[in-house]
């Protein structure tokens, strides 16, 4: 965003005030960690139940197919209806809304948004829509930060700091990635470095992760074997991958906006009806490929395991590339990050398979390029390259890939910028 908010005035923030900010940010992180960890655990249970239900329904033949399609359509419709009825500002990712509140100040009641985001997100993502859990956790965390700021009667600027800190804690908990959560706030939401904001965000993220790891465990979200450092020969391939992903990131952004615009034309139908139609489409996909619907963690892990053949992976990539934008058009609570991570890993792996066929001397593995592709695709879409790199590292524990990821994300961001395509959240904020 070009007009990032100035949240604190250095001349008015003394040591005691900064200490109070950082201290209260820990409370923001604790409550965000509890809610976000509960959200993740319930989503995991919903994923298991949904897959079991679809597999069991196959034994019922055509009635089972109809039941699966209608069930997911009904769940998507219910999630969209809850949003439109009780908290319209809880629709979609929520990150553009958080950015807006950081600029103008949050004057409404955040509690309905937190509640709707929690239960609506469980329905939408648990029901099978290709949406990410980070959208709900970021917006819930920001709302918690705002509530705590009000309870302790902090001024408006300090409440905005807690809002930003809670958003970072929500992202940190969504992916078990504390540094990425803090970096996202500074790079995307605030767009500047200030010691008070940085301290509050780090404190909230650290507290949230300490709480969430008690319930979710210490391991990274994705299991990846230890990867060695790559030689110089791979760097040019990483640059070429970044250029390719830059084009794909622009196409992904435009797909999201195109589907949103197309869906909004059907004004004669209520939003819940449109969501039901998209849910039915997702249900059809889920009947034939249960692992392809939902947030995408299972699909991403399958890619990182390196056991998918080229044809199947190309099919999955094509399906996922459009399933995310269509799911987002329901305007049900859910984010874009998790689907983007899956698409990025698929692109990177497909690119490696192509290169390995024509350049067999390439000293790398599919996992190398899957992780590099994850960081680069995130950077191309969101235009937050540092967050993309740190997030990919924390998700996989692959610290040896910093340089290839840096090269690929630079190429991806440069390509997307040269194509004059704005970052996705800037475009979405203009459609509010």
N, C-alpha and C positions, 0 to 999 in steps of 0.2 A: 504494500500500500504506500502511496506517496505522501499521505498526511498522517503519519504516526503520531499518537498522542504524547505530550510531555507530561508524565505522571507526577514527577516530583520536582521541586525547586531546590537546588543545592543550597541556596542562601537561607532557606527556612528549615532545613532538616538537620538538626543537631544530633550528636551521638545518642542521646536518650531516645529521641524519636525514632532513629534508625534501629535502635535496640528493640523498641516496642514493635516496630514493623516486622523485624525478623522473628521475634518471639511469637507474635500472633500468627505468622505464616506457618509455624510448626503446627498450630492447631488446625489451620486450613488444610495442611497436608494430611494430618491424622484422620480428619473426618472424610476428606476426599478419598484417601486410601481405603478406608472401611467401605464406603459406598461403591467405589470403583472395583474393589476386589470382590465384593458380593455380586456386582453386576457381571463380572467375568465368570465367576463360578456358576451362576445361574445360566449364563449363555452356553457354557460348556455342557451343562446338563441338557439344555434345550437342543444343542447340536446332536448329542448322543440319542436323545429321544426321537428327534426328527428322522435321523438316518434309520433307526430301528423301525419306525412307523412306515417309512417308504419301502424298506426291504420286506417287511411283513405284508404290506399291501400288494406286493407283486404276486403273492400266492392267491389273491382274490381276483386276478384277471382284470377285465374291463371295469367292474365296479370299484376295484382298488385304485385304478388309474383316475377315475372320476373323483373318488374320495380325496386322493392326494391333491389333485388340481384345485378342487373346491376348497379344501382346508387351507392351503397356502393363500389362495385368493381371499378367503374370509379373514385370515389373520392379517394380511397386508391391508385390507380395507379397514379393519378395526384399529390398527396402528395409526393409519392416516386420520381416521375419524376422531380418535382420542386427541390428536394434536389440534385439529381444526376446532374441536369443541371446547377444549380446556386450556390450551396454551399454544396458539399459532406460532409464537416465536421459538417453539421447540422443534420446528420442522427441519428436516434435512440434517446437514452436518452440525450446524450450530456455531461453527468457527467464524463465519462472516458476521453472525449476530454478536459474538463476543468482541470481535474487532470494532463493530459499531458502538457497543457499549463502552469500550475503552476510549473512544473518541468523544462521545457525548455525555457519558455518565449513565449509570443504571438507576432509573427513577421508579421502575415498577417493582413488583413482588417476585423475587426469583424462585420462591418455593414451588408454585405450580409448574414452572419450567423444569425444576429438578425432578419432581414426581413424574411428570409426563415423559420426560426424557428417559427415566429409568424403566418404567413399565412399557412405554411405547417402543423403546429400543429393544427390550426383551422380546416383544412380539415381532417386530420387524426383522431383526437380525436372527433371532432364534427360529422364526418362522421360515427362513430360507432366503430372504432378500440379500443380494450381494452388496452389503453395506458393512462399514467398519465400526468397531466398538469405540474407537477413539473420539468420534463425534459426540456421542452422548457423554462420555467421561470428561471430555474437555469442557462441555457446557455445564455439566453438573458441578465440576470443580470450580468453575468461575462463579456459579451461583452460590456455592458454599462460601467462597471467599467474600462475596458481597454481603452475605448474611452475617458472617463473623465480624466484618468491618462495621456493620450497623449495630450489632449487639454491643460492641465495645465503643460505640459512638466516635468512630474515627471520621476525619473529614473526607470530603468527596474524593480528593486526589489519593488519599491513602486507601480508600475503599477500592479504587481502581487498581492499585498495586496488588491488593489481596485478590481481586478478580483475575488479574494476570497470573499471579502465583498459583491460584487454584486451577486455572486452565493448564498451566505447566504440570502441576501435580496429576491432573486427570490424564494427560497424554503419557506421562511417565508410567502411571499405573496400567494404562491400556496395553503397553508393550513391554512392561518391565524394563524401562529404559530411562533412568533418572536424568542423565545428562541431556539426552535428546529432548526431554520435556522442557528443561530449562532453556536450552538453546532455541527451541521453537518459539518460546515467548519472546526472547530477545531479538531473534532474527525476523520473525514473521509478524507477531502481534504488536510488539512495541517498536522494533526497528532501531533501537539504540541501546547503549550500555550505560547503566547508572548503578552505582554501588548499592543503593537502597532496593531497587527493583531486582537486581541480580541476587542480592542476599536473600530477599524474601522468596524469590522463585526457587533458588537452590534449597532453602530451608523447607519450603513446602514439598518440593519433589523428593527430598531425602526422607522426610517424615512419611510421605505417602508410600514410598517404596518399602520402608521398614515395616509399615503396617501390612501392606499387601503381600510382601514376601513371607510373612508369617502364615498366610493362608494359601499362597500360590506357589511357594517354593523359591529357591535361589537360582535355578538354572535359567539360561536364556530361553526365550519363547520357542526358538527353532534349534533342533539338534543338527549340528554340522561337524564333521570330522575336522581335526586340526589341519589347517591349510598352511602350506609353506609360502615363502615370499616368491613373487614372480620375477622372471628375468626381464631385461630391457626389451626383448622381442615382443612381449605382450603389451607393452605400453601403446604402441601404434594401433594394435587391435582394440585396446580400450578406448582410444580416441575415436576410432571409426564407429565403435558401438555407441559412444556418446552422441555422435552426430545422428545416427539412425534413431536413437531414442528421443533426440530432440524433435524430430519430425513426428514420431509416434505420440510424444507428449502433447504436441499441438493438436494432433488428430483426436486424442482422448479428450482434451479440454473442449474442443468444438463439438464432439459427440455428446458430451454432457449437456452443453448449452442447447444443442439442436433438439435433443429429446425433451428437455424441459420446455422449450418453446413449443414443440409439437404437442406436448401434453396439455399445455395451457390453452391451446386453441379450442379444446372440447369443453367450453364453458357451460354447455347445456347439461353436463354431467357433474355431479358432486365429486370432490377430490377423492372421497372414499371409493367411489365407483371406478374412477380411473386407476386407483391403487389396486382394486380388485382385479382389473384386467391385466395389469402388469404382474400381479401375484399369480394369476393363472398361467401366464407365460413362464414364470419362474418354476411353477409347479410341474409344467410339462418337461422343462429341462431337468428338474430334480428327479422325475420318474425314470428318465433314462441315464442320468449321471448324478446320483445323490451327493457325491463328493464335490460337485461343481457349484453347488449353491451354498448360501451362507457367507460368512465373512471371508473365507478363503484360506484359513490357517492350514487345513488338511491338504488343500491343493498346493500351497506353498511348500509345505514339508515334503510332499511327494516330489516336487521339482528339485528341492535341495538334496533329496536322497539319490537323485541322478539315475532313476530306474525307469523313466518314461521314454518310449520310443519317439522318434521325430514326428511321425504322422499323428500320433495321439496327442503329443504336446502342441503341435500346430493347431489342431482342432480345438483343444482346450483353451489355447491363447485367443483364438478368434472368438470363441464363445464368451470368455471372461471379459474381453475387451469391450463388448457391447452390453453384457449383463449388468455390469456396474452402473453405467449411465442410465439404463432403463430402470434399475432398482432405485436409483437416486430420484428419478422423476416421480416416484410415489409421494415424495416429500414426507415420508415417515422418518422417525428419528434414526439416524445412522450416518456414518462418516465415509470418507473417500480413501483414507490411508490404507487400510487393510486390503481392499481390492487392488489398489495401485501397487502394493508390495508384491502381490501375486502376479500381476501382469508384468512387472519389472523383472521378477525372477524367471518367468517364462520366456521373455524376450532375450534375456542374457543367455539362457540355456540354448535356445534355438540358434542364436548367433554363434555360440561355441560349436554346436553340432555342424553348422555350415562351414565354419573356419577349419574345424578338425578334418572335415572331408577333403577340402582343397589345400589345406596347409597342415599336413599331419605332423610337422615338426613343432607345432605350437605346444610349448611346455606349460600346460595348464589343465584344469579339470572343469567339468560342468559347474561344480559348486562355485569356483572362482568367478565365473562370468555371471552366474545367477545372482550372487551377492552384489557384484558391481552393477548389474542391470537394475537391481532393486533401488540402490542409491541414486543412480542416474535418472531413472524414470520418475521417482519422487521429485527430484530436483527440477526436471523438465516441466512437470505439471504444476507444482506448488511454487517453484522458483525460490526454494529455500535449500540451497546445496549443502550447507554445513549441517543442518538438521537431518537431511537425507543420509549423509555419510555417517554421522554419529548414530542415527537410528539403525542403519544396516549393521553397524559394528556391534551395537548392544543387543540386537535381536539374535545375532548368530555367534557372537564371541570371536569374530574373525578379525583380529587386530593386524594381520599381515597385509591387508588389502587397502590400506589407506591411500597409497599412491595411485594404484589403478582406479580407485573410486574417485580420487581427486581429478584425474585426467578425464574420466568419462563424464563426471558431473559438470566439469567446466565446458566440455564440448556440447553436452545436452542443453545447458542453460544458454550458452552462446547461440546455438542453433535456434532454440525457441525464441530468443530475444530478437535475432535477426529476422525471423518470420513475423515479428511485431505482434506476437500473441501474448496477451496479458496473463498473469498468473490466475489460476482457477478461482481462488478466493476473492480476488479483485473483481473478476467477472461475475461471480455469484452474488457479491454484495451489491452490484448494480442492478441485479434482478429482484432484490428484496422489495 
